[in-house]
Amino acid sequence: MYADRVVNCIGACQAPMLTIDGEMKVLEKGQIMQVMTDDPALAERVRAWAGENGHLVEEEHAVSGVTTLIMRKEAAVEAEPR
């Protein structure tokens, strides 16, 4: 899947949530961000953060210890059944 922004948090990544939040703010509603991390705790924080902020995690893959999350900005509310 094509991503409008990619955040690589593999290895040393200072203030990853600040970086992820800042990159998401640059995107327009509906655009895609990809986050890669080798830290399972960060992957969990990103999932929680996405839900709290109305972003939809569309895909998640874990290969060789690296988790890749594909998120659509402000799409979670639209995806909920009514």
N, C-alpha and C positions, 0 to 999 in steps of 0.2 A: 504494500500500500504506500502511496506517495504521502510524504509528510511535508507540511509547510515549514516546520521547525523541527530540529533534532537536538536533543540534549543528551550528551554523553557523560554519564556519571560512573563510568567503569574505572576502577582504581581510585586514586585520590581525587576527590571532588569536594571542594570547599563550599560550604553553605548550599548544598544541593537543592533544598526546598526553595530558597530565595532565588536561585537560578531558574528553577522550573517555573515558579510563579511569575518571575519577570519575563520569561520567554512567552508564557501563555498570554500575558497582558498585551503583547505586541500583536497577537493574532486577532483576526476578526471572528465573529461568531460563525461556527460551522467549519472553521479551518482545523487542520490536523497537526498534532504535535506527537513526536515519538521520543520516548525516554528510555534509555538503556542504562541498566545498573547491575552490578555484581553483588549488591548488598540486599539480601532478602528483607531486612527491616525497612530500607528505603522504598522498596517496591510496595510494601504494605502501607507506608505513609503516603505514597503517591496515590494509591487506590483510594484511601480515606480522604485525602485532600481533594481529589477529583470529585468524589461524591458530595462533599461539603460545599464545593464551589460550582456545582451544576454542570460539570464536564462529564462526558460519557467515555468510559474505557471500552473501546470497540473491539480491541484485540489485545491478547497478552500471550507471549511466548517465552519459554525458558529453555535455553540451549546452552550446554557447556557452562553452567553456572551464571549465565547472563540472562536477566529478565528484560524483555522489551515490551513496553506498554504503548499502545497507540490510542490516543485520546482525541475526541472531537470537542472543541470549545463550546460550552454552553448548550450542549445537545441533550443532556440528561432529562431535562424537564419535558422536552418534545418527545422523548422516547418512552416515557411512562404511559401505560394504558389509562384510558379515561373511563 
